[in-house]
Amino acid sequence: MRPLRRVLIVATVAVVLLCSAGVAGVAWMFNSKTISTAGEIEFVHALPVPPLAPSTVDGQGRRVFELRAQTGRHDFGDRTADTWGFNGAYLGPTLRAARGEQVLVNMHNELDEETTVHWHGMHLPARMDGGPHQMVPAGQSWHPTWKVDQPAATLWYHPHPHGETAKHVYRGLAGMFIVDEPTSSVGGLPDRYGVDDVPVIVQDKRFSRNGNLREGNTLFSSVGLIGDTIVVNGATAPYLDVTTERIRLRVLNASNARVFDFGFADDREFALVGTDGGLLTQPYRMKKVMLSPGERAEIVVDVRPGERTVLRSFAPDLGADSMTERLNGGEDTFDVLELRAADRLEESPELPSRLADIPRLDPKEAAETRKFTLSGTRINGEAMDMDRIDLTVTKGTTEVWELTSQEALQHNFHVHDVQFQVIDVAGAKPPPHLSGWKDTLYLRPNTKFRIIARFADHSDPNMPYMYHCHILYHEDEGMMGQFVVVEPGQKAGTPGGNHGGHGGGHQGHG
């Protein structure tokens, strides 16, 4: 029995040691997951401002843009990495067009693999949407064209290949698309691009020791990749020289999964003037605005001569338990961008008290009310199927969608083609930052959000639009569905498009 007793003792000691190591490992992991760079960043790199994309007007009166998806090496400021970009090594130019214009984008894929370009927030025909049904093979081109018909807004573009979106966006394929509405422009808002009207594309990255991007999912994270380094317009530790009394920042969360809660380190107020789908009815004085991946906010900041202030992301309240929050970025704080005011500032006009008229959609006129439950990487218990139409919507109708995330895991919800309005949050009136047009919405766990949208202008029984979580790992894992918009009395057809790509030189038609 003595040898057996020794074996049992050794086994017991081993189990105790393993358990102790496990507990210690969990404790180390829990305590090491909080990141804070507050007050620690030396802002040494001038903020790059993405150039406005050049365009021409063709014989048909269309505004024509050229985009090339390509590989390169990008200098983030303190390290250089292999990246992808549009018309350059990283990110892309800002496309800008006015309401009423017909645009044509010649998109050339110079990568070694297929990709797409989705016009996030744009109202347009499904065949021009750039979703997973509009793949562009390596070495080939796509030519979507459509009429811009929506209010002035800060939109963006990025790839949308099924199962590969996280990789393509993370490597750098993204850019802004600004829609102008000259007939109803608002005087008093800063509007000189790159001077007092500046894009702020915020992403989180992880770098390896040799300086390259690390692409694997973060250990213990349930949302995929969570980075520990912030880059803005492709630069780390950036500063922006401000020459006017007021500056408009078009802030885009272009991260794969991280949620930011933007404010200023000195607790100053700013004016929130616009969200995803355009201007609000009036400026709202705020100190913080939370943006999940894909969401945008236009803020106007007042500065005094010679001062400096830091745009900071405070620890966001994700609505989850402390462990889930800590493992998925909910307790992290980052200094993002320093604003440096010149000693003498150009005078800026006062902000107008009224910005835009937003006609309210009436839930009583809704033709359908649909329910969407998000859990794990599924919507209503189903994973994305490219050959399955999940919803059929009749053109010209209004629908109410009820959205609920049934777990502590963070999710948000993006709908293609339409801008929606938030009716209520847990039965209460939505806060100011959810009072305007939206296309992406953070879903606080176990909270019902009701949204309403009108599906107008475009129909196609065979070509679907997407709805999905914009946490890109969740999207790639199947947290997505698709819907078609049909004419009254028409039925859904069979999903069309080319899952594997377009033929070279294919011309889309609006």
C-alpha positions as CSV (number, residue, x, y, z in Angstrom):
1,M,0.0,0.0,0.0
2,R,3.0,2.3,0.6
3,P,3.7,2.9,-3.1
4,L,0.0,3.5,-3.8
5,R,-0.1,6.0,-0.9
6,R,3.0,7.8,-2.3
7,V,1.3,8.0,-5.7
8,L,-1.9,9.4,-4.2
9,I,0.1,12.0,-2.2
10,V,2.0,13.0,-5.3
11,A,-1.2,13.2,-7.3
12,T,-2.9,15.3,-4.6
13,V,0.0,17.7,-4.5
14,A,0.0,18.0,-8.3
15,V,-3.7,18.8,-8.3
16,V,-3.2,21.4,-5.6
17,L,-0.3,23.0,-7.5
18,L,-2.3,23.0,-10.7
19,C,-5.3,24.5,-9.0
20,S,-3.1,27.1,-7.3
21,A,-1.4,27.9,-10.6
22,G,-4.8,28.2,-12.3
23,V,-6.2,30.5,-9.6
24,A,-3.0,32.6,-9.8
25,G,-3.2,32.6,-13.6
26,V,-6.8,33.8,-13.5
27,A,-5.9,36.5,-10.9
28,W,-2.9,37.6,-13.0
29,M,-5.1,37.7,-16.2
30,F,-7.9,39.6,-14.5
31,N,-5.5,42.2,-12.9
32,S,-3.4,42.7,-16.0
33,K,-6.3,43.3,-18.5
34,T,-6.9,47.0,-17.5
35,I,-5.1,49.5,-19.7
36,S,-4.7,53.2,-19.0
37,T,-2.6,55.7,-20.9
38,A,-4.3,58.7,-19.3
39,G,-1.6,61.4,-18.9
40,E,1.1,59.1,-20.2
41,I,1.1,59.8,-23.9
42,E,3.7,62.2,-25.4
43,F,1.9,63.5,-28.5
44,V,4.7,63.8,-31.0
45,H,3.1,63.0,-34.4
46,A,1.1,65.6,-36.4
47,L,-2.3,64.1,-37.2
48,P,-2.5,63.0,-40.8
49,V,-5.6,64.2,-42.5
50,P,-6.8,61.8,-45.2
51,P,-6.8,63.6,-48.6
52,L,-10.0,64.3,-50.4
53,A,-10.3,61.8,-53.2
54,P,-9.9,63.5,-56.6
55,S,-12.9,63.1,-58.9
56,T,-14.0,63.8,-62.4
57,V,-17.3,64.3,-64.1
58,D,-17.9,61.9,-67.0
59,G,-20.0,62.4,-70.2
60,Q,-23.1,61.1,-68.3
61,G,-22.7,63.7,-65.6
62,R,-21.5,61.2,-63.0
63,R,-18.9,62.1,-60.4
64,V,-16.2,59.5,-60.8
65,F,-13.8,58.2,-58.1
66,E,-10.9,55.8,-58.4
67,L,-10.1,53.4,-55.6
68,R,-7.4,50.8,-55.6
69,A,-7.1,48.2,-52.8
70,Q,-3.4,47.5,-52.4
71,T,-0.7,46.3,-50.0
72,G,2.0,48.4,-48.6
73,R,4.2,49.3,-45.6
74,H,2.8,52.0,-43.3
75,D,4.6,54.1,-40.8
76,F,2.4,54.5,-37.7
77,G,4.9,57.0,-36.2
78,D,6.9,54.8,-34.0
79,R,6.9,51.5,-36.0
80,T,6.3,50.4,-39.6
81,A,4.1,47.5,-40.5
82,D,2.8,45.5,-43.4
83,T,-0.7,46.9,-44.2
84,W,-3.5,47.3,-46.7
85,G,-5.0,50.5,-48.0
86,F,-7.0,52.2,-50.7
87,N,-4.8,54.4,-53.0
88,G,-2.0,54.0,-50.5
89,A,-0.5,51.8,-47.9
90,Y,-3.1,52.4,-45.1
91,L,-6.7,53.6,-44.9
92,G,-8.0,55.6,-47.9
93,P,-8.9,59.0,-49.2
94,T,-12.1,60.8,-48.1
95,L,-14.8,60.5,-50.8
96,R,-17.1,63.5,-50.9
97,A,-20.3,64.0,-53.0
98,A,-23.4,66.1,-52.8
99,R,-27.0,64.9,-52.5
100,G,-28.5,64.6,-55.9
101,E,-25.3,63.6,-57.6
102,Q,-24.8,60.3,-59.5
103,V,-21.5,58.8,-58.4
104,L,-19.4,56.1,-60.0
105,V,-16.6,54.4,-58.1
106,N,-14.1,52.4,-60.1
107,M,-12.8,50.0,-57.5
108,H,-9.7,48.0,-58.6
109,N,-8.6,45.1,-56.4
110,E,-4.8,44.9,-56.5
111,L,-4.6,42.5,-53.5
112,D,-3.7,38.8,-53.8
113,E,-7.2,37.8,-52.7
114,E,-10.8,38.9,-53.2
115,T,-12.4,41.7,-51.3
116,T,-15.4,44.1,-51.4
117,V,-16.2,47.7,-50.7
118,H,-19.3,48.4,-48.6
119,W,-20.6,51.9,-48.4
120,H,-21.5,52.0,-44.7
121,G,-24.6,54.2,-44.0
122,M,-25.4,54.8,-47.7
123,H,-28.9,54.5,-49.1
124,L,-28.4,52.8,-52.5
125,P,-29.5,49.7,-54.6
126,A,-28.5,46.4,-53.1
127,R,-26.4,45.5,-56.1
128,M,-24.2,48.6,-55.4
129,D,-24.0,48.0,-51.6
130,G,-20.7,46.1,-51.6
131,G,-21.8,43.3,-49.3
132,P,-20.6,39.7,-49.4
133,H,-22.5,39.1,-52.7
134,Q,-20.4,41.7,-54.5
135,M,-17.0,40.1,-54.3
136,V,-14.2,41.5,-56.4
137,P,-11.5,38.9,-57.3
138,A,-7.8,39.7,-57.1
139,G,-6.8,41.6,-60.2
140,Q,-10.3,42.6,-61.2
141,S,-12.5,45.6,-60.9
142,W,-16.0,46.6,-59.8
143,H,-17.9,49.8,-61.0
144,P,-20.9,50.5,-58.7
145,T,-22.9,53.6,-59.5
146,W,-25.8,55.2,-57.7
147,K,-27.6,58.5,-57.0
148,V,-26.7,60.0,-53.6
149,D,-30.1,60.7,-52.0
150,Q,-29.9,61.3,-48.3
151,P,-29.1,64.2,-45.8
152,A,-25.6,65.5,-45.2
153,A,-23.8,62.9,-43.1
154,T,-20.4,61.4,-42.2
155,L,-20.4,57.9,-43.7
156,W,-17.5,55.5,-44.3
157,Y,-16.5,52.6,-46.5
158,H,-14.8,49.3,-45.8
159,P,-14.7,45.7,-47.1
160,H,-17.4,43.2,-46.3
161,P,-16.2,39.7,-47.4
162,H,-18.1,37.0,-45.6
163,G,-16.0,35.5,-42.9
164,E,-13.0,37.8,-43.6
165,T,-14.2,41.3,-42.8
166,A,-12.3,41.6,-39.5
167,K,-9.0,40.9,-41.2
168,H,-9.5,43.3,-44.1
169,V,-10.6,46.2,-42.0
170,Y,-7.9,45.6,-39.4
171,R,-5.2,45.6,-42.0
172,G,-6.3,49.1,-43.0
173,L,-9.0,49.0,-45.7
174,A,-11.3,51.9,-44.6
175,G,-12.1,55.5,-45.3
176,M,-14.7,58.2,-44.9
177,F,-17.4,59.2,-47.3
178,I,-18.9,62.6,-46.6
179,V,-22.3,63.5,-48.0
180,D,-23.1,67.2,-48.5
181,E,-26.5,68.8,-48.9
182,P,-25.8,72.2,-50.4
183,T,-29.5,73.3,-50.6
184,S,-29.9,73.0,-46.8
185,S,-26.4,73.7,-45.5
186,V,-26.2,75.0,-42.0
187,G,-24.3,78.3,-41.5
188,G,-22.2,78.5,-38.4
189,L,-20.9,74.9,-38.5
190,P,-17.2,74.6,-39.2
191,D,-16.9,73.3,-42.7
192,R,-13.4,73.7,-44.1
193,Y,-12.0,70.2,-44.6
194,G,-8.7,69.7,-42.8
195,V,-8.8,73.2,-41.2
196,D,-11.8,73.4,-38.9
197,D,-13.6,70.3,-40.1
198,V,-11.4,67.2,-39.5
199,P,-11.9,63.4,-39.8
200,V,-10.9,61.5,-36.7
201,I,-10.7,57.7,-37.6
202,V,-10.0,55.9,-34.3
203,Q,-8.7,52.3,-34.2
204,D,-7.0,50.1,-31.7
205,K,-4.1,47.9,-32.7
206,R,-1.7,45.3,-31.3
207,F,1.9,45.2,-32.5
208,S,4.5,42.5,-32.4
209,R,8.0,43.0,-31.2
210,N,9.2,43.5,-34.8
211,G,6.6,46.2,-35.3
212,N,4.1,44.3,-37.5
213,L,0.4,44.1,-36.7
214,R,-0.7,41.2,-34.6
215,E,-3.9,39.7,-36.0
216,G,-4.9,36.9,-33.6
217,N,-7.9,37.2,-31.3
218,T,-7.0,38.6,-27.9
219,L,-6.6,35.9,-25.2
220,F,-9.8,35.4,-23.1
221,S,-11.7,38.0,-25.1
222,S,-15.1,37.1,-26.4
223,V,-15.2,39.8,-29.0
224,G,-12.1,39.0,-31.0
225,L,-9.2,41.4,-31.3
226,I,-8.8,44.1,-28.6
227,G,-5.8,46.3,-29.1
228,D,-3.6,48.1,-26.6
229,T,-2.4,50.9,-28.9
230,I,-4.6,53.6,-30.3
231,V,-4.0,55.0,-33.8
232,V,-5.9,58.0,-35.3
233,N,-5.9,58.4,-39.0
234,G,-3.1,55.9,-39.0
235,A,-0.8,57.6,-36.5
236,T,0.1,56.9,-32.9
237,A,0.3,59.7,-30.3
238,P,-1.1,62.4,-32.7
239,Y,-1.7,66.1,-32.1
240,L,-3.8,68.5,-34.1
241,D,-2.9,72.2,-34.5
242,V,-6.1,74.2,-34.2
243,T,-6.2,77.6,-35.7
244,T,-9.9,78.5,-35.2
245,E,-12.0,79.1,-32.1
246,R,-14.1,76.1,-32.8
247,I,-13.3,72.9,-34.5
248,R,-15.6,70.1,-35.8
249,L,-14.3,66.6,-35.3
250,R,-15.9,63.8,-37.4
251,V,-15.2,60.9,-35.1
252,L,-15.5,57.4,-36.4
253,N,-14.9,54.2,-34.4
254,A,-13.3,52.0,-37.1
255,S,-12.1,49.4,-34.6
256,N,-12.9,45.7,-34.9
257,A,-14.4,45.4,-31.5
258,R,-13.4,48.1,-29.0
259,V,-16.1,50.5,-27.6
260,F,-14.9,54.0,-26.9
261,D,-16.4,56.6,-24.6
262,F,-15.1,59.9,-25.9
263,G,-14.7,63.1,-23.8
264,F,-11.9,65.4,-22.8
265,A,-9.3,65.0,-20.1
266,D,-10.2,68.4,-18.6
267,D,-13.9,67.6,-18.5
268,R,-14.9,70.3,-20.9
269,E,-18.2,70.2,-22.7
270,F,-18.5,69.9,-26.4
271,A,-21.5,70.2,-28.8
272,L,-22.8,67.0,-30.4
273,V,-24.1,68.1,-33.7
274,G,-24.4,64.9,-35.7
275,T,-24.5,61.1,-35.6
276,D,-24.4,58.3,-38.1
277,G,-27.1,59.6,-40.5
278,G,-26.5,63.3,-40.3
279,L,-27.1,66.4,-38.2
280,L,-29.3,66.4,-35.1
281,T,-32.2,68.8,-34.7
282,Q,-30.0,71.0,-32.4
283,P,-26.6,71.0,-30.8
284,Y,-26.5,69.0,-27.5
285,R,-23.9,70.1,-24.9
286,M,-22.3,66.9,-23.6
287,K,-19.2,65.7,-21.8
288,K,-19.0,62.2,-23.2
289,V,-20.4,60.2,-26.2
290,M,-20.0,56.4,-26.5
291,L,-19.3,54.9,-29.9
292,S,-19.3,51.2,-30.7
293,P,-17.6,49.9,-33.8
294,G,-19.1,51.5,-36.9
295,E,-20.7,54.5,-35.1
296,R,-19.9,58.1,-35.9
297,A,-20.3,61.4,-34.0
298,E,-19.8,64.9,-35.2
299,I,-18.7,67.1,-32.3
300,V,-17.8,70.8,-32.1
301,V,-15.1,71.8,-29.6
302,D,-14.4,75.4,-28.3
303,V,-10.7,76.2,-27.6
304,R,-8.9,79.2,-26.2
305,P,-5.7,80.7,-27.6
306,G,-2.6,78.8,-26.6
307,E,-4.3,76.0,-24.7
308,R,-4.0,72.3,-25.1
309,T,-6.6,69.6,-24.4
310,V,-6.7,65.9,-24.9
311,L,-9.5,63.8,-26.4
312,R,-9.7,60.8,-24.2
313,S,-11.6,57.6,-24.3
314,F,-12.9,56.9,-20.7
315,A,-13.8,53.4,-19.5
316,P,-17.1,52.7,-21.3
317,D,-20.0,51.3,-19.4
318,L,-20.8,48.2,-21.5
319,G,-23.6,47.1,-19.1
320,A,-21.9,43.8,-18.4
321,D,-20.4,42.1,-15.3
322,S,-17.0,43.2,-14.2
323,M,-15.1,40.2,-15.6
324,T,-16.7,40.5,-19.0
325,E,-16.1,44.3,-19.0
326,R,-12.4,43.9,-18.0
327,L,-11.7,41.2,-20.6
328,N,-13.3,43.1,-23.4
329,G,-12.0,46.7,-22.9
330,G,-14.7,48.0,-20.6
331,E,-12.2,49.2,-18.0
332,D,-9.6,50.7,-20.3
333,T,-8.8,54.4,-20.6
334,F,-6.9,55.9,-23.5
335,D,-5.5,59.4,-24.4
336,V,-6.4,59.6,-28.1
337,L,-5.6,63.0,-29.6
338,E,-4.2,66.3,-28.4
339,L,-5.7,69.6,-29.6
340,R,-3.1,72.4,-29.7
341,A,-4.6,75.8,-30.1
342,A,-2.5,78.5,-31.7
343,D,-1.7,81.7,-29.8
344,R,-4.0,83.6,-32.1
345,L,-7.2,82.0,-33.3
346,E,-9.4,82.9,-36.2
347,E,-12.8,83.9,-35.0
348,S,-15.6,81.3,-35.5
349,P,-19.3,82.0,-35.7
350,E,-21.7,80.9,-32.9
351,L,-23.3,77.6,-33.4
352,P,-26.9,77.8,-34.7
353,S,-29.6,76.8,-32.2
354,R,-31.3,74.7,-35.0
355,L,-29.5,72.3,-37.2
356,A,-31.8,70.0,-39.2
357,D,-35.4,69.0,-39.5
358,I,-35.8,65.3,-38.7
359,P,-39.3,64.0,-39.6
360,R,-40.3,61.4,-37.1
361,L,-41.5,58.1,-38.3
362,D,-44.7,56.9,-36.7
363,P,-44.7,53.4,-35.2
364,K,-48.5,53.3,-35.7
365,E,-47.9,53.3,-39.4
366,A,-45.5,50.3,-39.3
367,A,-46.5,47.5,-41.7
368,E,-44.4,44.9,-39.6
369,T,-42.9,44.6,-36.2
370,R,-40.0,42.1,-36.1
371,K,-38.0,40.8,-33.2
372,F,-34.3,40.2,-33.2
373,T,-32.5,38.4,-30.4
374,L,-28.7,38.4,-30.3
375,S,-26.8,35.7,-28.4
376,G,-23.3,34.3,-28.9
377,T,-22.7,34.7,-32.6
378,R,-26.3,34.1,-33.7
379,I,-29.3,36.3,-34.4
380,N,-32.6,34.6,-33.6
381,G,-30.6,31.4,-33.1
382,E,-29.4,31.2,-36.7
383,A,-26.1,31.7,-38.4
384,M,-25.6,33.6,-41.6
385,D,-26.4,31.6,-44.8
386,M,-25.5,33.3,-48.0
387,D,-28.3,31.4,-49.8
388,R,-31.1,32.1,-47.4
389,I,-33.3,35.2,-47.4
390,D,-34.2,35.9,-43.8
391,L,-36.6,38.8,-44.2
392,T,-38.8,40.1,-47.1
393,V,-39.6,43.8,-46.8
394,T,-42.1,45.6,-49.1
395,K,-40.8,48.8,-50.7
396,G,-42.4,51.9,-49.4
397,T,-43.3,50.5,-46.0
398,T,-42.2,51.3,-42.5
399,E,-41.2,48.6,-40.0
400,V,-40.4,48.5,-36.3
401,W,-37.6,46.2,-35.2
402,E,-37.2,45.2,-31.6
403,L,-33.5,44.4,-30.7
404,T,-32.3,42.6,-27.6
405,S,-28.9,41.3,-26.6
406,Q,-29.6,38.5,-24.2
407,E,-26.3,38.2,-22.5
408,A,-23.4,40.2,-21.0
409,L,-21.4,39.8,-24.2
410,Q,-21.3,43.1,-26.0
411,H,-23.1,43.4,-29.4
412,N,-24.2,46.2,-31.6
413,F,-26.5,46.2,-34.6
414,H,-26.0,47.6,-38.1
415,V,-28.6,47.7,-40.9
416,H,-27.6,48.3,-44.5
417,D,-29.4,50.7,-46.9
418,V,-31.6,52.6,-44.4
419,Q,-31.0,55.1,-41.6
420,F,-33.3,54.3,-38.7
421,Q,-34.6,56.2,-35.6
422,V,-34.6,54.9,-32.1
423,I,-38.1,54.8,-30.7
424,D,-37.2,53.9,-27.1
425,V,-34.7,52.2,-24.9
426,A,-36.2,49.9,-22.3
427,G,-39.5,51.8,-22.9
428,A,-37.9,55.2,-22.2
429,K,-37.2,58.1,-24.6
430,P,-33.7,57.7,-26.2
431,P,-30.9,60.0,-25.0
432,P,-29.8,62.9,-27.2
433,H,-27.0,60.9,-29.0
434,L,-29.6,58.4,-30.1
435,S,-32.2,61.0,-31.1
436,G,-31.2,61.4,-34.8
437,W,-30.7,59.2,-37.8
438,K,-28.7,56.0,-37.0
439,D,-27.4,53.0,-38.9
440,T,-25.5,51.3,-36.1
441,L,-26.5,50.9,-32.4
442,Y,-24.8,49.6,-29.3
443,L,-27.1,47.1,-27.6
444,R,-26.8,47.3,-23.9
445,P,-27.2,43.7,-22.5
446,N,-30.7,42.6,-21.6
447,T,-32.2,45.8,-22.8
448,K,-34.9,46.1,-25.5
449,F,-34.3,48.8,-28.2
450,R,-37.1,49.6,-30.6
451,I,-36.0,51.1,-33.9
452,I,-38.1,52.2,-36.9
453,A,-37.1,52.6,-40.6
454,R,-38.7,53.2,-43.9
455,F,-37.6,51.1,-46.8
456,A,-37.9,53.3,-49.9
457,D,-36.7,53.7,-53.5
458,H,-34.9,50.5,-54.2
459,S,-36.1,47.0,-54.6
460,D,-34.6,43.7,-55.8
461,P,-36.1,40.3,-54.9
462,N,-32.8,38.5,-55.6
463,M,-30.2,40.8,-54.1
464,P,-30.2,41.1,-50.3
465,Y,-29.0,43.8,-47.9
466,M,-27.4,42.7,-44.6
467,Y,-28.1,43.3,-40.9
468,H,-25.5,42.2,-38.4
469,C,-23.4,42.8,-35.3
470,H,-20.6,45.2,-36.2
471,I,-18.3,43.5,-33.7
472,L,-16.4,42.1,-36.7
473,Y,-15.4,38.8,-35.1
474,H,-19.1,38.1,-34.4
475,E,-20.0,39.1,-37.9
476,D,-17.4,36.8,-39.4
477,E,-18.6,34.0,-37.1
478,G,-22.2,34.3,-38.6
479,M,-23.9,37.0,-36.5
480,M,-25.6,38.3,-39.6
481,G,-28.8,38.0,-41.6
482,Q,-30.0,39.3,-45.0
483,F,-33.2,40.9,-46.3
484,V,-34.6,41.8,-49.6
485,V,-36.8,44.7,-50.5
486,V,-39.5,43.8,-53.0
487,E,-42.3,45.6,-54.9
488,P,-45.8,45.3,-53.4
489,G,-47.1,41.8,-54.0
490,Q,-43.7,40.5,-55.1
491,K,-42.0,37.5,-53.4
492,A,-38.4,37.1,-52.5
493,G,-36.3,35.3,-55.1
494,T,-33.0,33.5,-54.8
495,P,-30.0,35.4,-53.5
496,G,-28.1,36.7,-56.6
497,G,-24.7,38.2,-57.1
498,N,-21.4,36.4,-57.4
499,H,-20.3,35.0,-54.0
500,G,-16.9,34.3,-55.6
501,G,-16.5,37.6,-57.4
502,H,-17.3,39.8,-60.4
503,G,-15.9,39.4,-63.8
504,G,-13.3,42.0,-64.8
505,G,-14.7,45.3,-65.7
506,H,-18.3,44.6,-64.6
507,Q,-20.5,47.7,-64.7
508,G,-23.2,48.1,-62.0
509,H,-26.4,49.9,-62.9
510,G,-28.4,52.1,-60.6
